Amino acid sequence: MGKQSIIKILYFHRRRTNANGWYRLDFIFQRGKKILHYTLSTRDYEYAECFCSPSHIERADMIVFVAELFLEIHKVKYSCLKRTPSQAYAT
């Protein structure tokens, strides 16, 4: 079996794309020297409310949860998912 790597969330941004409620999620991950960029457009209001929560902990947990979903969907193997401590997530 190959060695699984640590993935860091370098950047997250949630951006409203139009007046119909669509918004876009942008993630940038680092895996060793490789940079992974994922973007998703959605209208899921449940996630939108969590990203706009006044609780920093709830926002950070939702960002990590969605990041894990991205990595699972794209079948990226990793041993640990880390948030960089100096991140100020823009939502």
N, C-alpha and C positions, 0 to 999 in steps of 0.2 A: 504494500500500500504506500502511496505517495504521502509526502508531508503536507498537511493542511496548513494554510496560512492565516495570519491575522489580517482582518480588513478594518480600515478606519473610515469613519464617515467624515470626509473633509468639508462637505458643504451640503446644505439643504436650503431650498427656497420654495415657498408656496406662492403662486401668482395667479390672480384672477384673470381669466382670458377674455370673458365677455359678460354682458349683462344677463345672460340666460343661466347663470350659475355655474358655468364650467370653470374649472381652475386647473392649473398645471403644477405638478410636483417635480422638482429637479433635484437629483441626488448626484453627488460626486464622491466616489469611494477611492481609496488607495489600497492596493494589494501588492505589497512589496514595492517594486518600481513602476508597476502598471497602474494606470488611472482608468477607472470605470465610470461612465456617465450614463445615468438612466433618467428618462423623462416619462411621465404619465399624465394624461389628461383625463379628468373624471368629473362627475357631478355628484359624487357621494357626499351627502350633507353631513352624515355622521362623522366622517373623517375631517371635514371642513371645520366643524365646531370644535373638535379636539385640537386642531392646529391653531385655533384662535383663542384657546383657553387662557385665562389670566394666570393659571398655575404653570410655572416653568417646568415643574416635574412632569405634569401631565403632557405638556407639549413634547418634552424630550422623550418620554416613554412612547408616545405615538410615532415620533420620527424613527426611533429604533425599531418599533413593530413593523412599520411600513418598509423600512430598509431590509429587515429579515424576509419579508414577503417578496420583495424584488429579487433578493439573492436566491430564495427558494425557487421562484418561477424560472429564473435563468440558470438554475442548477449550478450555482457557484459554490464550491466546497470551501469551507473555512473552519478554523478552530475557535475563533473568537471575533466578535464584532465590537469595536471600540469607538467611542465618541471622543473627539479631541477635546481636552478640558477647556481650551480657550475659545471654544465656539460660541458665538452668539447667533443662534438660529434665526434667520429672517423668515417671518411667516406673514 
